[in-house]
Amino acid sequence: MVRELTIVQHFMTERFPKSLRTPTMRILVTALLFTLSFCNSALAQKSADKLPVGPSIKWINEPKDKDLPIPSGTSHLTFHSQLVNQNIGFCIYLPPSYATATKQRFPVIYNLHGNGGTEFTSLDSIRLLDEGITAGRWPEMIMVLPNGGHSTFYKNSADGKYPMESIFLKELIPFIDTNYRTIASREGRCIEGFSMGGRGATRLALKHPEMFCSLFCQAGNVPHLLDQFDITEPAERKKLLLGEDRAAWEADDVYAVATKNASLIRKNVRIQIACGTKDGGHIKTIRDFHQHLQDLEVDHTYIELEGLGHQRTQMMELMKPVWFDYHVESMKRSSR
């Protein structure tokens, strides 16, 4: 009530006519402000109660109004995960010639959404790709939008409830390669994502450099996981996604992973990183990781967009003419 009492004092001495500056009026104003404060706190708590705490997922989602219309050539489908015994939703875009060029195989871009998103979040990436293909700017490619849930970071959780890395690598990618005419090898497989998706894409590409030829990290935070492990109390680690086992944290620490796999990364994966200079929650760790790659002599493209915050659509707009160029060049180089 410190703020509310200060407001009462201000109004009772400066804004109210002297004739109304009475004890009764002071009580009424204080009661009104207390009621407003209580209501605002209740609304804030109600809103907070709706937010999931920790990892969670709705395995199959429906598009929201902002997601519609779904771009031409795009389908929302499901595949069955043996790991969780669930059908899981995903979106897939097939380029214009897919139905008629029946002997042709196509490269695939896997786009991982950010925290709180769904398999529909990046439909605008599909729209941009389709526009570029139609205009002759980019070759025909497939794009897949997986469902990564909330706060899973595309990792395997210690409690086994959310084996998201394994679902993606061992179930979804094989499902796509089995059921669609893909280039089912590293040379034809790209990965990208924004925020949580960029963080996940970075870890997956560098942890498994035999699987991807191109990575585009779009404002994906790259934290020092082992540092976090060391400063976290043992009792608190039990509650976290990776649990108590330090080896699990080390296996997912991108700094440790990049060091371990540096030679394979140099050989197999081209890396592009972009972030806004005003992205306060992400730019520091991204700069740290950029320096780490330099120290490892891992060649990569690093872009800071001046004045940009944590804004995916604005980033896409700023880089629109060249948004998929890096993947295209990566695939060309990998096939030589």
N, C-alpha and C positions, 0 to 999 in steps of 0.2 A: 504493500500500500504506500510505499515511499513516494512513488511517482504520482499516485492519485492525490495524496495529501498536498504535494507541492502544487498540483494543478488547482486544487481547491483554494489554497492560499493565494495563488496568482489571480484567480477570478474574483475572489472576495475583496481584494485590495485594489485591483486595477481596472477590471472590466465591469464590475457590477456597480450600479448607482449606490451612493452612500446609504440611501434609504432602505436598500435591500440587504445591506451587510449586517444581517442579524444572526444570532445563534441558530434560530430555526432554519434559516436559509442555508447556513453552513452545513447543518445536519442533512438537509434534503439533497444538496449538491454532492456531499460526500457519499450518501447512500446511492445516488444515481450512478456515480462513477464506480463505486464498488460493484454495483449490479452489472454495469457494462463490462468491467474487468472480469467478473465471474463468468459472464456469458462468453466473452472472447476466449477465456481459458478453457471453458467447456467445449467450445467449437474447435479450438486448436487440439484439445485432447481427443475429441471424436475423430478429427481428421487424422491425427497420429495413429489412432487405434486401427485405422484402415490400412496403414502401411505395414507390409510384412516385415518381420524381424528375422534377419538371417536369410539363408537360402530358401527358396520356395519356387514352385512352378505349377502352372496350369498346363497340362500336357497338350491340350488342343485348344486353340483360341479362335475367336471370331473377329473379323475385321471391324474396326471402329469407323465412324463416319468419315474421319479425316483420311482413312486408308483407301477409301473408295473414290473413283472406280479402280479396280484392280487392272494393272496394265495388260495390254494385249499380249497373248502368248504366255500368260502367267496362270498357274493353277495352285490351289491350296489343297494339299494331299496329306496323307499320314503314312507312316511306316510303323511296324511293330518292333518294339525294343524287348529283346529277351532279358536284358539286364534288369529292367524294372517292371517287366510284364505289363507294358502300357503301349497304346497307340500314341504316337507323338506327331504333332502337326509340323509341316514345313511348307514353304512356298518355293516353286521352281518356275523359272522363266526359260522357255525354249525359243531360240531365235527364228526368224521368218522362214529360213530354208530347211528347218529341222524335219518337217513333215514330208517334204518332197525329195530332199537329198538323202535318200535312205541308206546310202553306202558311206556317207560322210560321218566322221567323228568330231566332236566339238570339245574345246577346252571348257573348264568350269571355274567360276569364281564363287567361293563360299564367303558370304557376308554375314558377320556375327553382330547382332544388335547389342545396344547398350543396356545398362541396368534398368530393370523394370519394363523393358520392351518385350515384343513378341515376334513371332515369325512374320508379322505384317509390317514391322517398324520400318524396314528399309525398302519399301515398294518404290520410293522415289529414286533409289539407286537403279532399280530395274527400269524405270521410265527413262532415266538418263542414258543407260546402256542401250536401250531399244532405239531411242532417238539417234544416238551416235552410229549404231549399226545401220539404220535406215538411211542416214545421211552419208554413209560410206566412210565415216571417220574411224570406226573400229571394226575388226573382223567379227564374224558371228561367234558368240559365246553363250554358254548356259550360265545362269546364275541361280544359286540356291540360298535361301534364307532359312537357317535352322531356328529352332525355338530353344533359347538358352535360359529362360526363366529369370528369376530375380536373385541377384547377389550370389549366383553360382560361380561366376567368373570362368565358366567352362572348365572347371576342375572336377576331380573326383573327390567328393566329400568324405571325410574320415569315417562318418557313421554309415556310409554305404547307401544313403537314401538318394543321393544325387550324383551318380557316376557320369557326369556330363562329358568329360573328356573321352571316356571310353564309348559312350553312346555316339558321339560325333565321329571319332576316328574308326571305331570297330563296327559300327552299325549303320550310321547314316551314309558315310562316304561309300562303303561297299554296296549299300542299297542303291545309291544313285548310279554307281558304275555298272551294276548288274542290270538295272532297268532302263537305262538311257545310254545313247551312243556317245559316251564320253571318251576323251583321251585319258584312260585310266592309269595314269602314271604322274610322277612329279612334273614332267615336262608340260603337262596340260592342266595343272591344278594350281590355283591361286587362292590366297586367303586374305581377308581384310576385315576391318570392323572399327566401330567408333566407341570411344570410352571403354566400358567393360568389354565390349567386343574387340576393340583394338588391343587391350591388355591381353585378352584371351588369345587372339590371333597371333600376337607376338610370341607368347609362350609356346603355343602349339607349333608354330612354324620353326622356332629355334630348338625346341625339344625334339621335334621329329623332322629334321631337315631333309630326310629322304622322301618326304611326302609332298612338299610344296616347292615350286620354283620362284614364287613371288609373294611378298608380304607387304601390305599397306596398313600401317598403324595410324589410325586417325584419332589423335588425342587420347590414346590409350595410356592410362597411368601405368608406370613401370616401377613399382615399389621394391625396396630392398627387404625381401621377406625374411631373410635370416636375421637381419637387424631387428625386425619386429618380433621374431621369435625370442631373441635374447633378452628383450626388455619386457616381455609379457610374463606375468606371474603364471606358474604351472597350473594353478586352479582355473585361471582364465582361459588358458589354451584349450582346455576340454570343451569349451563352448564355441570355439572358432571352427571355421570350415575345414581346416587341415588337421585339427586335433593336436595331440600331444607329441607325436613322433617327429623329431627334428629331421629325419631323413625325408619325410614327406614334404616338409617345407623346403628343404634343399633341392628336391627333385622339381619343384615348381618355382624356385627363385630364378628369374630370368637372367640375372647377372651370373649366377653359378652355372646355369645351363649354357649360356653363351660362351663362357670360358671353357667349359667341358667340350662343347661341340664346335668350337671356333673353326677348325679346319674343314669340317663338313659344311658349315654355314657358308664359309667363303666360297666353297666349290658349288654349292647347290642352290642357295637362296639369295635372291636380290631383295633388298630391304628399303622401303620408303617410309619415312616418318614425317607426319605433319601435325602441328599444334599451334594454337593461337597464343600470342604473347600475353594476352589478358586471361588465359585459362589458369587461374590461380591454383586450382586443385590438381593440375596435371603437369604444367610446364616444367616444374622443378625436377620431377623424377624423369621426365622425358629428356631434359638436358643432361641429367646424370647418365642416362642410358646411352645417349648419343656419344658422350665422352668415353663410356665403357667400350662401345664398339670401336671407336677410334683407337683406344689403347690396345685392343685386340687386333687391330689392322683389318677389321671387317668393313669392306667398302659398302657404303650405303648413301642414300639420298636423304637429306635432312632439311625440312622446311619449317620456318616459323612465320606465321601469318600475322602481320603487325596489327594490333588493336583488336584481334578476334578473341572472344571468350569461348566458353565450352558450348559451341553452337554448331551442330552437325550440318543443318541445311545451309547456313551461311558459308561454312567451309566448302561445301560442294559447289555453291554458286561461285565462290572466288576461284575455284580450281576447275570449273566446269569444262573448259575446252580440252583439258589434259587429264581429266579425272581417271581414266582407265589406260592412259598411255603407258604407264610404268608396267602394268601387268602384261600388256601386249609386247613390249620390248623384252620383258623377262622371258616370255614364252618363245619369242624368236631366238633369243640367245641360248636357251636351254635345249633347243632342238638342233643346234648346230653340231 
